[in-house]
């Protein structure tokens, strides 16, 4: 390394101590590698591997617990990497270039850094709603890329959280993290068994006097989204990419709203539909007006 001191190396915050250097495949490497493709491993260990400059930076900035930084040991790190290595948020493990290339899943060589991080808790208490909150529930999404794309819009348009319900792709899949460009770490993301947990929470907020409206998105809702009042605390429900909302979610909705379409398309991508609804909520709140 140049331009700074050697990275600190110390024991892991949780579990067994980490090695200072890893040069060949062993059980630890296989465990890290499994985090990229095996949801069960991520769930069992409560850990994920974060790839990419922005996702790593976002995770650190938003207080995600970093358990290790994996470093390729290059002699001329970038300023970004050097700054992290000078004051690492977790133990640093120097990993051979070949192994880093495998973990980075890149065709252009090994990444400088990867982050081993704790998966955030799926606890509704993490939500901090306000009088004008917008939350998004994504029901049984099958594609991690759609989760990441919708999380990016949730972050960009100021919603308070993204709730993933039912049997779905994993929000902490590397594909979801990449698609979000790190926004999964900038917003509250919760994975919940079904609509029931969300509606119990909605009921508790209504009991406090908060007038929450649950708005489902459907291509044949019969009520145009632009004519739906989204200025109060709102839960937007986006259904599965193929089958739409579950019967439970449909019954729970106060309004089923549609996005008018023309042309030959029969439906919108789920993350696109959610993004349009979030933009409409933002428009109504900035203008104070509901169309029609």
C-alpha positions in Angstrom: 0.0 0.0 0.0 1.0 3.6 -0.5 -0.1 6.9 1.0 -1.3 5.4 4.3 -0.7 3.0 7.2 -1.4 -0.7 7.0 -5.0 -1.5 7.7 -5.9 -2.5 11.2 -6.4 -6.2 11.8 -8.2 -7.4 14.8 -10.7 -10.1 15.9 -14.2 -10.4 14.5 -16.9 -8.6 16.5 -19.0 -11.8 16.6 -18.0 -15.4 16.3 -14.4 -16.7 15.7 -11.4 -14.6 14.9 -10.8 -13.8 11.2 -7.4 -14.5 9.6 -5.2 -11.6 8.5 -4.8 -13.1 5.1 -6.6 -15.7 3.0 -4.7 -17.1 0.0 -6.6 -20.3 -0.9 -10.0 -21.8 -0.8 -11.0 -23.1 2.6 -14.2 -23.4 4.7 -14.3 -19.7 5.4 -14.0 -18.8 1.7 -16.7 -21.3 0.8 -19.0 -19.7 3.5 -18.5 -16.3 1.9 -19.0 -17.6 -1.5 -22.3 -19.3 -0.4 -23.6 -15.9 0.7 -23.7 -14.8 -2.9 -26.0 -17.6 -4.1 -27.6 -19.3 -1.2 -30.4 -17.5 0.6 -30.6 -20.2 3.3 -26.9 -19.5 4.2 -27.6 -15.7 4.4 -30.6 -16.4 6.7 -28.7 -18.9 8.8 -25.6 -16.7 9.3 -27.4 -13.4 9.3 -24.7 -12.1 6.9 -24.4 -10.9 3.4 -21.6 -9.9 1.1 -21.7 -6.4 -0.4 -20.1 -5.7 -3.7 -19.4 -2.3 -5.3 -18.2 1.1 -4.3 -21.6 2.8 -3.8 -23.4 -0.1 -2.1 -20.5 -0.5 0.4 -20.3 3.3 1.0 -24.1 3.5 1.5 -24.1 0.5 3.9 -21.4 2.2 6.0 -23.0 5.6 5.9 -26.4 4.3 7.0 -25.1 2.3 9.9 -25.3 -1.3 8.6 -23.1 -3.5 10.8 -19.9 -4.3 8.8 -18.3 -7.4 10.1 -15.2 -7.6 7.9 -13.6 -5.7 4.9 -12.1 -8.0 2.4 -9.2 -6.4 0.6 -7.2 -7.6 -2.5 -3.9 -6.2 -1.2 -3.1 -4.1 -4.2 -0.2 -1.6 -3.7 -2.0 1.4 -5.2 -5.5 1.5 -3.8 -8.0 4.2 -4.8 -8.6 7.1 -2.5 -11.9 5.6 -1.6 -10.3 2.3 -0.6 -7.4 3.9 1.1 -9.7 6.0 3.3 -11.6 2.9 4.4 -8.4 1.0 5.0 -6.9 3.8 7.1 -9.9 3.8 9.4 -11.7 0.5 8.8 -15.2 -0.1 10.2 -14.4 -3.7 10.9 -11.5 -6.2 10.7 -9.6 -6.3 7.4 -8.8 -9.6 5.7 -6.3 -9.5 2.8 -7.7 -12.0 0.2 -5.7 -13.2 -2.8 -6.6 -11.5 -6.1 -8.0 -14.7 -7.6 -10.3 -15.3 -4.7 -11.5 -11.7 -4.7 -12.3 -11.9 -8.4 -14.5 -14.9 -7.6 -16.3 -13.2 -4.8 -16.6 -9.9 -6.8 -18.3 -11.8 -9.7 -16.7 -9.3 -12.1 -15.3 -10.0 -15.5 -12.8 -7.1 -15.3 -10.7 -8.5 -12.4 -10.8 -8.4 -8.6 -12.5 -5.6 -6.8 -10.5 -3.6 -4.3 -12.8 -4.2 -1.4 -15.9 -6.3 -0.5 -17.8 -6.0 2.8 -19.2 -8.7 4.9 -22.2 -7.3 6.7 -25.0 -8.2 9.0 -28.5 -8.5 7.5 -30.7 -5.9 9.1 -33.5 -7.1 11.4 -37.0 -7.6 9.9 -38.6 -5.7 12.8 -41.6 -3.4 12.2 -40.3 -1.3 15.1 -37.6 0.0 12.7 -40.3 2.0 10.9 -40.5 5.7 11.9 -43.7 6.9 10.3 -44.7 10.6 10.1 -48.0 12.3 9.4 -47.3 12.2 5.7 -45.5 8.8 5.4 -45.5 6.7 2.3 -44.6 3.0 2.6 -44.5 0.5 -0.2 -45.4 -3.2 0.2 -44.1 -5.5 -2.6 -46.1 -8.7 -2.5 -44.2 -11.9 -3.4 -41.7 -10.4 -5.9 -40.0 -13.1 -7.9 -37.1 -11.1 -9.2 -34.4 -9.6 -6.9 -33.6 -7.0 -9.6 -37.2 -5.7 -9.3 -36.8 -5.4 -5.5 -33.6 -3.4 -6.0 -35.0 -1.2 -8.7 -38.1 -0.4 -6.5 -35.9 0.3 -3.5 -34.0 2.8 -5.5 -37.2 4.7 -6.3 -38.4 4.4 -2.7 -35.1 6.1 -1.7 -35.1 8.7 -4.4 -38.7 9.8 -3.9 -38.6 9.9 -0.1 -40.8 7.0 1.0 -40.1 5.7 4.5 -39.7 2.0 3.7 -40.1 -1.1 1.5 -41.9 -4.1 2.9 -41.4 -7.4 1.1 -44.2 -9.8 1.9 -44.9 -13.5 1.3 -42.7 -16.0 -0.4 -40.4 -13.9 -2.5 -36.9 -13.2 -3.9 -34.5 -12.1 -1.2 -33.9 -8.3 -0.8 -30.3 -9.1 0.2 -29.5 -11.1 -2.9 -26.4 -9.5 -4.6 -28.6 -8.9 -7.7 -31.0 -6.8 -5.6 -28.2 -4.8 -4.0 -26.6 -4.1 -7.3 -29.9 -3.0 -8.9 -30.6 -0.7 -6.0 -27.1 0.9 -6.3 -27.0 0.8 -2.5 -30.4 2.3 -1.9 -31.4 -0.9 0.0 -29.2 0.4 2.8 -30.6 4.0 2.7 -34.2 3.0 3.4 -35.9 0.6 5.8 -36.4 -2.7 4.1 -38.3 -5.5 5.9 -39.1 -9.0 4.8 -42.4 -10.2 6.3 -44.3 -13.5 6.1 -47.6 -12.0 4.7 -49.9 -9.0 4.5 -51.2 -9.8 8.0 -48.1 -8.4 9.9 -48.3 -5.2 7.9 -52.0 -4.8 8.4 -51.6 -5.4 12.1 -49.1 -2.5 12.1 -51.5 -0.3 10.1 -54.3 -1.1 12.6 -52.0 0.0 15.5 -51.2 3.3 13.7 -54.9 3.9 13.0 -55.6 3.3 16.7 -53.3 6.3 17.4 -55.4 8.5 15.1 -53.3 8.3 12.0 -55.5 8.1 8.9 -53.6 5.5 6.9 -54.9 4.6 3.4 -54.0 1.2 1.8 -53.8 1.6 -2.0 -53.3 -1.4 -4.2 -52.1 -1.1 -7.8 -53.8 -3.2 -10.4 -54.1 -2.9 -14.2 -57.9 -3.2 -13.9 -58.5 -1.3 -10.7 -61.4 0.8 -12.1 -60.1 3.9 -10.2 -57.4 6.0 -11.7 -54.3 6.5 -9.6 -54.2 10.2 -10.3 -57.8 10.5 -8.8 -56.8 8.7 -5.6 -55.8 10.9 -2.6 -52.3 10.1 -1.7 -51.6 13.1 0.4 -52.1 11.4 3.8 -50.2 8.5 5.3 -50.3 5.9 2.6 -49.3 2.3 2.0 -48.9 1.5 -1.7 -49.2 -2.2 -2.5 -47.4 -3.6 -5.6 -48.3 -7.1 -6.6 -46.3 -10.0 -7.9 -44.8 -9.4 -11.4 -47.1 -12.2 -13.0 -50.0 -12.8 -10.7 -50.5 -9.4 -9.1 -51.7 -8.9 -5.5 -52.7 -11.9 -3.3 -56.3 -12.2 -2.3 -55.3 -11.2 1.2 -53.8 -7.9 0.0 -56.6 -7.2 -2.3 -59.1 -7.6 0.5 -57.0 -5.4 2.8 -56.9 -2.5 0.3 -59.1 0.6 0.8 -58.7 1.5 -2.9 -57.6 -0.5 -5.9 -56.1 2.0 -8.4 -54.9 1.6 -11.9 -52.3 3.4 -14.1 -53.9 4.3 -17.4 -52.0 2.8 -20.4 -52.2 3.0 -24.1 -50.4 1.0 -26.8 -50.1 -2.7 -27.0 -48.6 -3.3 -23.5 -50.9 -5.3 -21.3 -49.2 -4.4 -18.1 -46.3 -2.5 -16.5 -43.2 -4.0 -14.8 -44.0 -4.2 -11.1 -41.1 -1.9 -10.1 -42.1 0.6 -12.8 -45.7 0.6 -11.5 -44.5 1.2 -8.0 -42.3 4.0 -9.2 -45.1 5.8 -11.0 -47.3 5.6 -7.9 -44.5 7.0 -5.7 -44.1 9.9 -8.2 -47.8 10.6 -8.1 -47.7 10.7 -4.3 -44.8 13.1 -4.5 -46.6 15.2 -7.1 -49.8 15.5 -5.0 -47.8 16.4 -1.9 -45.9 19.1 -3.7 -48.9 20.6 -5.4 -51.5 19.8 -2.7 -53.9 18.7 -5.5 -55.5 15.4 -6.6 -56.2 15.3 -10.3 -59.8 15.2 -11.4 
